[in-house]
């Protein structure tokens, strides 16, 4: 084995540094971090998974294509997020092209699915506390419409597993187009006790976890890359972006 490795290094010669340099490096967070401004809608429509429906056609959108931690993008998995808000709820739609699907089977839509993050999933981290940024809510939806919602406090054991937000979720898979969709209706009061009005800002980040195998082989995508390595790239509130409630 040592002889074989020596031969490989010898053949690589001066090209070895260039080969090593191709490994994506950790990204750097630039400030201000990303912001997503969504519009207010008077009615409270039923959830739809059709981006061309009246519910979503005029909604503001954002894109997620970058790796959470590294200077790396996934253009074939470019994920569109559409959003708007009403007097009572935040609505979000995810449009997720995929290569293959990694799912829990059978689905379990009637109750929260622990460990949902170990399969394909989209995630929303939302918090209104700009003083204690380590306190926020976590929402997840899988292509099968499996879901989980969690109250996060990184200073107090991390998760409140008994907390429920009262949100509504739905999802579907278009196997022919190789796209899966997830939509949700999140009660504003589940995130904030303060009244939400035009100009309100929440700390936020949006994520997608994709692919088979152990975490080292899976794709961790962030709307606002957190740029941390060797630890969970999602729970990094100091590097969240901002969700802006517009008019």
C-alpha positions as CSV (number, residue, x, y, z in Angstrom):
1,X,0.0,0.0,0.0
2,X,2.8,2.4,0.9
3,X,4.5,1.7,-2.4
4,X,1.3,2.3,-4.3
5,X,0.7,5.6,-2.5
6,X,4.3,6.7,-3.3
7,X,3.8,5.9,-6.9
8,X,0.6,7.9,-7.1
9,X,2.3,10.9,-5.5
10,X,5.3,10.6,-7.8
11,X,3.0,10.5,-10.9
12,X,1.0,13.5,-9.6
13,X,4.2,15.5,-9.2
14,X,3.7,19.2,-9.4
15,X,0.0,18.8,-10.2
16,X,-0.7,17.5,-6.7
17,X,-1.2,21.0,-5.1
18,X,-3.6,21.8,-7.9
19,X,-5.6,18.6,-7.4
20,X,-5.8,19.3,-3.7
21,X,-6.8,22.9,-4.3
22,X,-9.9,21.7,-6.2
23,X,-11.5,20.7,-2.9
24,X,-14.1,23.4,-2.1
25,X,-12.9,25.7,0.8
26,X,-15.1,27.1,3.6
27,X,-17.1,30.1,2.5
28,X,-17.1,33.4,4.3
29,X,-20.2,35.3,5.5
30,X,-20.6,38.8,4.1
31,X,-22.7,41.3,5.9
32,X,-25.4,42.3,5.8
33,X,-26.6,38.8,5.3
34,X,-29.4,37.9,2.9
35,X,-32.9,39.3,3.2
36,X,-36.2,38.1,1.8
37,X,-39.0,40.6,1.6
38,X,-42.5,39.2,1.3
39,X,-45.8,41.0,0.6
40,X,-49.0,41.1,2.6
41,X,-52.2,39.4,1.3
42,X,-55.6,40.3,2.7
43,X,-57.3,36.8,2.4
44,X,-56.1,33.6,3.9
45,X,-56.1,31.2,1.0
46,X,-56.0,27.4,1.1
47,X,-52.6,25.9,0.6
48,X,-51.6,25.0,-3.0
49,X,-48.6,23.1,-4.4
50,X,-49.0,24.7,-7.9
51,X,-46.5,27.6,-8.4
52,X,-48.7,28.9,-11.2
53,X,-51.9,29.0,-9.1
54,X,-53.4,32.2,-8.0
55,X,-52.1,31.6,-4.5
56,X,-48.5,31.7,-5.6
57,X,-48.3,33.4,-9.0
58,X,-47.6,36.9,-7.7
59,X,-45.7,35.9,-4.5
60,X,-42.2,37.2,-3.9
61,X,-39.5,34.6,-4.4
62,X,-36.0,33.7,-3.3
63,X,-33.5,31.1,-4.5
64,X,-31.4,28.6,-2.7
65,X,-28.5,27.0,-4.6
66,X,-25.4,27.3,-2.4
67,X,-23.8,24.9,0.0
68,X,-24.2,25.8,3.7
69,X,-20.5,25.7,4.5
70,X,-18.3,25.6,1.3
71,X,-17.7,27.7,-1.8
72,X,-19.9,25.3,-3.8
73,X,-23.2,25.5,-5.6
74,X,-25.7,22.9,-6.9
75,X,-27.2,24.6,-10.0
76,X,-29.2,21.4,-11.0
77,X,-30.9,21.5,-7.5
78,X,-31.7,25.2,-7.5
79,X,-34.6,25.6,-5.1
80,X,-37.2,28.3,-5.4
81,X,-38.9,29.6,-2.3
82,X,-42.1,31.7,-2.6
83,X,-43.7,33.5,0.3
84,X,-46.3,36.0,1.5
85,X,-48.1,36.7,4.7
86,X,-51.6,37.5,6.0
87,X,-52.8,39.0,9.2
88,X,-52.5,35.6,10.9
89,X,-50.1,33.4,8.9
90,X,-46.8,33.1,7.0
91,X,-47.1,31.1,3.7
92,X,-44.1,29.4,2.1
93,X,-43.7,27.2,-1.0
94,X,-40.6,25.3,-1.9
95,X,-39.9,24.0,-5.5
96,X,-37.2,21.4,-5.3
97,X,-35.6,19.7,-8.4
98,X,-34.0,16.4,-7.4
99,X,-31.6,13.8,-8.7
100,X,-33.0,10.9,-6.6
101,X,-35.2,10.7,-3.5
102,X,-34.2,9.7,0.0
103,X,-37.4,9.1,2.0
104,X,-38.8,7.6,5.1
105,X,-41.4,4.9,4.1
106,X,-44.2,4.6,4.8
107,X,-45.1,8.2,5.4
108,X,-46.2,9.4,8.8
109,X,-48.2,12.6,8.3
110,X,-50.4,12.4,11.3
111,X,-47.7,13.2,13.9
112,X,-44.2,14.7,13.9
113,X,-41.4,12.6,12.5
114,X,-38.3,12.6,14.6
115,X,-35.1,12.5,12.7
116,X,-36.7,13.9,9.5
117,X,-33.4,15.7,8.8
118,X,-31.8,12.3,8.1
119,X,-33.7,12.2,4.8
120,X,-34.6,14.7,2.0
121,X,-36.2,17.7,3.7
122,X,-36.6,21.5,3.5
123,X,-36.3,23.5,6.8
124,X,-37.3,26.9,8.0
125,X,-35.7,28.5,11.1
126,X,-37.6,31.6,12.3
127,X,-37.2,33.8,15.3
128,X,-38.3,37.3,16.4
129,X,-35.8,37.7,19.2
130,X,-33.0,40.0,18.2
131,X,-31.5,40.0,21.7
132,X,-31.5,36.3,22.4
133,X,-30.8,35.0,18.9
134,X,-30.3,31.4,20.2
135,X,-34.1,31.2,20.7
136,X,-36.1,30.4,17.5
137,X,-38.5,27.9,15.9
138,X,-37.7,25.1,13.5
139,X,-40.1,23.8,10.8
140,X,-39.4,20.8,8.4
141,X,-41.3,19.2,5.6
142,X,-40.3,16.1,3.5
143,X,-41.4,15.2,0.0
144,X,-43.8,12.7,1.5
145,X,-45.4,15.5,3.6
146,X,-43.8,14.1,6.7
147,X,-43.2,17.0,9.1
148,X,-41.8,18.2,12.4
149,X,-41.8,21.5,14.3
150,X,-39.6,22.3,17.2
151,X,-39.0,25.1,19.7
152,X,-35.3,25.7,19.8
153,X,-33.4,27.2,22.7
154,X,-29.7,26.5,22.3
155,X,-29.1,27.5,25.9
156,X,-31.7,25.2,27.4
157,X,-31.3,21.6,26.1
158,X,-31.8,22.7,22.5
159,X,-35.3,21.4,21.7
160,X,-38.8,21.4,23.2
161,X,-40.2,18.2,21.7
162,X,-43.7,18.7,23.1
163,X,-44.2,22.1,21.5
164,X,-46.5,22.3,18.5
165,X,-47.0,25.3,16.3
166,X,-50.4,24.5,14.8
167,X,-49.1,24.9,11.3
168,X,-50.5,23.3,8.1
169,X,-48.3,21.4,5.6
170,X,-48.6,19.7,2.3
171,X,-46.2,18.1,-0.2
172,X,-46.1,16.2,-3.5
173,X,-43.6,14.5,-5.8
174,X,-43.7,15.0,-9.6
175,X,-41.7,12.0,-10.7
176,X,-41.9,12.8,-14.4
177,X,-40.4,16.3,-13.9
178,X,-38.2,15.2,-11.0
179,X,-39.4,18.0,-8.8
180,X,-40.9,17.9,-5.4
181,X,-43.0,20.6,-3.8
182,X,-43.7,21.5,-0.2
183,X,-45.9,24.3,1.2
184,X,-46.9,25.4,4.6
185,X,-49.0,27.9,6.5
186,X,-47.3,28.9,9.8
187,X,-49.3,30.9,12.4
188,X,-47.4,34.1,13.1
189,X,-48.2,33.7,16.8
190,X,-46.3,30.5,16.9
191,X,-43.1,32.4,16.3
192,X,-43.8,35.8,17.9
193,X,-46.1,37.1,20.6
194,X,-45.6,40.6,19.1
195,X,-47.9,41.9,16.5
196,X,-46.6,41.5,13.0
197,X,-47.0,44.5,10.7
198,X,-45.4,45.9,7.6
199,X,-41.7,46.5,8.4
200,X,-41.5,43.7,11.0
201,X,-38.3,41.7,10.7
202,X,-37.6,38.2,11.8
203,X,-34.2,36.4,11.9
204,X,-34.5,33.5,9.5
205,X,-32.7,30.9,7.5
206,X,-34.0,28.4,4.9
207,X,-32.4,25.0,4.2
208,X,-32.6,21.9,2.1
209,X,-30.9,18.6,2.9
210,X,-30.6,16.3,-0.1
211,X,-29.0,12.9,-1.0
212,X,-28.3,9.4,0.2
213,X,-25.6,8.1,2.5
214,X,-24.0,9.6,5.6
215,X,-24.0,13.4,6.2
216,X,-20.5,13.7,4.7
217,X,-22.0,12.6,1.3
218,X,-25.2,14.5,1.5
219,X,-25.9,18.0,0.2
220,X,-26.6,20.7,2.8
221,X,-28.0,23.8,1.1
222,X,-28.6,27.1,2.7
223,X,-30.5,30.2,1.5
224,X,-28.0,32.2,3.7
225,X,-24.8,30.1,3.9
226,X,-23.6,29.9,7.5
227,X,-20.0,29.0,6.5
228,X,-19.2,26.8,9.5
229,X,-17.3,23.5,9.2
230,X,-16.9,20.4,11.5
231,X,-20.3,21.1,13.1
232,X,-24.0,21.4,12.3
233,X,-24.2,24.1,9.6
234,X,-27.9,24.8,10.3
235,X,-28.0,25.9,13.9
236,X,-25.8,29.0,13.5
237,X,-28.1,31.9,14.4
238,X,-25.4,34.5,14.3
239,X,-25.3,34.0,10.5
240,X,-29.0,33.9,9.8
241,X,-30.6,36.2,7.2
242,X,-33.7,38.4,7.6
243,X,-37.3,37.8,6.7
244,X,-39.0,41.2,6.0
245,X,-42.7,41.6,6.2
246,X,-43.6,44.1,3.5
247,X,-46.8,45.9,2.5
